[in-house]
């Protein structure tokens, strides 16, 4: 076993005070605002069971209301005791696939690691890939707000190393997603209990802030939406290869396609699902600008 596994450490927040409020009082107020501006309600405790979510990871003032749609849907169907959060590795630190055993601290307290679930995964332990990564961190306060005792295992996915071995980028992304998806579904089967899987991803980043030119006659929000909608449609159809192909064709710059596909593979392996787009917005809706980012909340409900 990896000798690091014997040492439990605390992962301190990397983006508190930047992506979301750095104080408990401020964060609770901010989350309440996200639920009011997004779904506009508290959980009913009654609804369809959610096995997987696609959830954005920008600053809460931009993507928080969209993220709230997914977490309310999951709470309506009954939140399980644990969650696997799969996110892209933006920093480039650590391993290609990094499974954390750390507890995560947020201004709302500590989200304990589910060590039984971590042990069931049994490979790819790496903490460095999580050190400064925000994509998984920003999902946790939403879960804490709805369930104070929820536990987590966070998995980061970096650039697929097999791209240079004769595979196309799309083939390498699918292969990496299949590996992570099977890790997650096998671990959930082994612990014999429900686990929510959250795939953390924003969608198209466009405009001068991202070096992605917007054609004349469209604003940044319209252009982001035009790149994202066809990809999301294929995700809703469970067409993973089609989503990657459409992403390449349109130049959709979703940063978490690997995590999205891994989640889709895991929930598909665990049972049949129906996928619904709960909400789509762009940063342009909040703050009109020459640049924009797309955000989607997608739920995979148990049939």
C-alpha positions, 0 to 999 in steps of 0.5 A: 500500500502507498505509504502516504495512505497511513498519514491522514492530513487536512486539506485546507481551502484553496479558494475560500475568500475568492470563489466563495465567502471565507467566513461561515456566516458569509458562506451560509448567506451566499449559499442561501442566495444561490438557492433563492436565485437558482431553484428558488426553494428549499429541498422538498425531501421528495423526488427522483433518486439522483445518481450523478450530477454535472455541476459548475465550479466557478465563483458562486456569484457566477455559477452558484445559482446554476449549481444549486439546481443540481444539489436541490434535485439530489437532496429532493431524492435523498442525499446519501451519506457519501459523495465522490467528486470528480474534477479536472486538474487545472494546476497540472500538479500531481498524478494524471489521476489523483484520489485523495484520502484527506479530510477537506476543511471549508468555512462551514467545517470539515468534510470527512473522507470516506475511508471505506470508500477510498480503500475500496477504490484502492489505487491512484492515491495522490494529494498533490493534485488536490493541493491548489485545485478548486474544481472539487473544493467548490462543490463541498459547501453546497453538500455541507449546507444540505447534509452536515455529516456527508463524507467525500472522496475527491478524484482529480483528472489531469491531461490524459498521458496516453494522448502521445501514444497513438491515440487521438485526444478523444480516444485518450479522454474516453479511455481515461474516463472509463478507467475512473468510471470503473474505479468509482462504480466498483468501489460503490458496489464494494461498499454496498451503499448509495453514493452520489457522483458529482462531475465538476465542469464549466463549459465554454470559455470564450472572448479575449479573457480566454483567447477565443474569438467571438464572431461579429453579431454575437455577444459572449453569452450567445456564443458560449451557449451556441458552443455548449448546447449541442454538446449538452444535448449529446450528454443528455442522450448518453452519447459520450463519443458524440459529445466528444466529437461535437466538442471537437467540431464546435470548439467547445472548451468545457474543462471537465469533459473527462470527469463528466464522462467518468461520472456517466460511465459509473452511473451507467454501470450502476443502473439505468438513468434518465438525464435532465438539463436542470439549468444553463446560464453563462457569466454574461447573464450575471455580468455582461462582458466581452468574455463569458463562461457557460455553466450547466447543471445536469442530473442523472436520475435513477430509472 
